[in-house]
Amino acid sequence: MSVSDVSNVENRARESLGASGNHVYQMVARIIAQGHSQGGVLVDVGCGQGKLYSLVNNGFNRYLGVDAVRYDDLPIQIEFIPFDLDIGKVPLPEQVADVVCAVEVIEHLENPRALMRELVRLTKPGGLVIVTTPNNLSLLSKLTLILKNQFNAFQEAPGLYPAHITALLEIDLIRIFTECRLTNINIDYSHCGRIPFTPWHWPQNLGFRGQAFSDNILCVGKKIN
């Protein structure tokens, strides 16, 4: 890899800021709590600043984080593995983890199916694979597509494109998980979304939840063998 290639990867990683909204990590923590008993290993692929760690670390004996760059705020308790996810296999053995997460990562990569195969490779039989990404079927995203011919999270704007390069729909996630022979595949939502043309969010307590009112989507599946 050339110096310019390394610089481009690092720049794209820095543009993402290494963190998402708290509602995304809370969604992931909720799914982990529902599907994983205490102990074992979690691999956080694209760990960024390690924001997920504080919500789930008590449920695991070991927490490994993988990313192209190490962010300054990464908790020292996380075992960090520097790696560009666009270029091959993570330097970890097969079936190392009970839970493998890629939180707001897949949209940053060139080949989502290659990422999914790698997540599955790292997962033990019976383990969980969890992926989150911007919800391109939200009301906000659909309106942005109609008005601007771009999905909301993939516009030419700071922190979006070119950091976000691969837009996936709910059906795409389900298809990719199925192709990777995962089972018990489920979709969930962050239940947190911005009201179009305003800085405010839909009030959850009034029933504004689900696909139309969530800025982020989650797909989870179980590895059988």
C-alpha positions in Angstrom: 0.0 0.0 0.0 1.4 3.4 -1.0 1.8 6.4 1.4 -1.1 8.1 -0.4 -3.3 5.1 0.1 -2.5 5.0 3.8 -3.2 8.7 4.1 -6.6 8.3 2.3 -7.7 5.5 4.6 -6.7 7.6 7.7 -8.4 10.7 6.4 -11.6 8.8 5.8 -11.4 7.3 9.2 -10.8 10.7 10.8 -13.7 12.2 8.9 -16.0 9.7 10.6 -14.9 11.1 14.0 -14.8 7.5 15.3 -18.1 7.8 17.0 -21.9 7.7 16.4 -24.9 8.9 18.4 -25.5 7.3 21.8 -28.7 5.9 20.6 -26.8 3.6 18.2 -24.7 2.1 20.9 -27.7 1.7 23.2 -29.4 -0.2 20.4 -26.4 -2.5 20.0 -26.1 -3.0 23.8 -29.8 -3.9 24.0 -29.5 -6.6 21.3 -26.3 -8.0 23.0 -28.1 -8.2 26.3 -31.0 -10.1 24.7 -28.9 -12.6 22.8 -25.7 -13.1 24.8 -25.1 -14.6 28.3 -22.2 -13.3 30.5 -18.5 -13.9 29.6 -16.6 -14.6 26.5 -15.0 -12.4 23.9 -16.4 -9.4 22.0 -14.6 -8.1 18.8 -15.6 -4.5 17.9 -14.7 -4.2 14.3 -14.4 -0.5 13.4 -14.3 0.4 17.1 -13.6 4.1 16.6 -13.4 5.8 20.0 -14.7 2.7 21.8 -18.1 4.2 22.7 -19.7 0.8 22.9 -17.3 -0.5 25.5 -18.8 1.3 28.5 -22.2 -0.1 27.8 -21.3 -3.8 27.4 -17.8 -4.4 28.9 -19.2 -6.0 32.1 -20.7 -8.8 30.0 -17.4 -10.0 28.5 -14.1 -11.3 29.8 -12.2 -9.8 26.8 -12.8 -6.9 24.5 -10.9 -6.4 21.2 -11.1 -3.4 19.0 -10.2 -3.2 15.3 -9.8 0.0 13.3 -7.7 1.8 10.7 -6.5 4.3 13.2 -6.3 4.5 17.0 -8.4 7.4 18.3 -7.1 9.3 21.3 -10.2 8.6 23.4 -10.1 4.8 23.0 -10.3 3.2 26.5 -7.0 1.6 27.5 -8.8 -1.6 28.5 -9.6 -2.4 24.9 -7.1 -4.6 23.1 -6.5 -2.6 19.9 -5.6 -4.1 16.5 -4.7 -1.6 13.8 -6.1 -2.8 10.5 -7.6 -1.4 7.2 -10.8 -3.4 6.8 -10.7 -2.9 3.0 -7.6 -4.9 2.4 -8.1 -8.4 3.8 -8.3 -10.5 6.9 -8.1 -9.1 10.4 -5.0 -10.4 12.1 -7.1 -12.6 14.5 -7.7 -16.3 14.4 -11.0 -17.9 13.2 -13.8 -18.3 15.7 -12.2 -16.0 18.3 -15.4 -14.2 19.4 -18.7 -14.9 21.0 -20.0 -11.6 19.6 -18.7 -9.6 16.7 -20.0 -6.1 16.1 -19.5 -3.6 13.2 -21.2 -0.4 14.4 -21.7 2.2 11.7 -18.8 0.6 9.7 -20.2 -1.2 6.7 -21.1 2.1 4.9 -17.5 3.2 5.1 -16.1 0.2 3.2 -15.8 -0.7 -0.5 -17.0 -4.3 -0.2 -19.8 -5.0 2.3 -19.9 -8.7 1.5 -16.2 -9.1 2.2 -16.7 -7.4 5.5 -19.6 -9.8 6.4 -17.5 -12.9 5.5 -14.8 -11.6 7.8 -17.2 -10.9 10.7 -18.5 -14.5 10.3 -15.0 -15.9 10.2 -14.2 -14.3 13.5 -17.4 -15.6 15.2 -17.6 -18.8 17.1 -20.4 -21.3 16.3 -23.5 -20.1 18.2 -22.1 -16.5 18.4 -23.8 -13.3 17.3 -22.9 -11.0 14.4 -24.3 -7.5 14.7 -24.1 -4.8 12.0 -25.6 -1.3 12.1 -25.7 1.3 9.3 -27.7 4.5 8.4 -31.4 3.7 7.7 -31.9 4.7 4.1 -35.7 3.9 4.4 -36.4 6.5 7.1 -38.8 9.3 6.3 -35.9 11.7 6.5 -33.8 9.7 4.0 -36.7 9.1 1.6 -37.5 12.9 1.5 -33.9 13.7 1.0 -33.7 11.2 -1.9 -36.8 12.8 -3.5 -35.6 16.3 -3.1 -31.8 15.9 -3.7 -31.5 12.5 -5.4 -29.2 11.4 -2.5 -29.8 9.4 0.6 -29.6 11.6 3.7 -26.5 10.0 5.2 -24.6 9.9 1.8 -24.8 13.5 0.8 -21.9 15.6 -0.3 -21.4 17.1 3.2 -18.8 17.2 6.0 -18.7 13.9 7.8 -20.8 12.1 5.2 -19.5 11.5 1.7 -16.6 10.5 1.1 -16.6 8.9 4.5 -19.9 7.1 3.7 -19.5 5.3 0.4 -21.8 2.2 0.5 -25.5 2.7 1.0 -27.5 -0.4 2.0 -31.2 -1.0 2.5 -32.8 -3.3 5.0 -33.3 -6.0 2.3 -29.6 -5.8 1.4 -28.5 -6.6 5.0 -30.9 -9.5 5.2 -29.7 -10.9 1.9 -26.0 -10.6 2.9 -26.6 -12.2 6.3 -28.5 -15.0 4.5 -25.7 -15.5 2.0 -23.2 -15.8 4.9 -25.4 -18.7 6.2 -26.4 -16.9 9.4 -29.7 -17.8 11.0 -32.2 -16.1 13.4 -31.7 -13.0 11.4 -33.6 -10.0 12.8 -33.8 -6.3 12.0 -34.1 -3.6 14.7 -34.1 0.2 14.8 -32.6 2.9 16.9 -36.1 4.6 17.4 -34.3 7.9 17.2 -34.6 10.0 14.1 -34.4 13.6 13.0 -37.6 15.4 11.9 -37.1 16.5 8.3 -36.0 20.2 7.8 -35.6 20.7 11.6 -32.8 20.1 14.2 -35.3 18.2 16.4 -36.0 14.4 16.8 -39.2 12.5 16.6 -40.7 12.1 20.2 -40.6 8.4 21.0 -43.1 8.8 23.8 -45.7 9.7 21.2 -45.2 6.5 19.3 -42.7 7.8 16.6 -40.7 4.6 16.5 -39.6 2.0 14.0 -38.3 2.2 10.4 -39.8 5.5 9.3 -38.6 7.4 12.4 -35.1 5.8 13.0 -31.9 7.2 11.5 -30.1 3.9 12.1 -30.8 0.2 11.5 -29.4 -2.9 13.0 -29.2 -6.5 11.6 -28.3 -9.4 13.9 -27.8 -13.1 13.1 -26.4 -16.2 14.7 -23.6 -18.4 13.3 -24.5 -22.1 13.4 -21.3 -23.7 12.2 
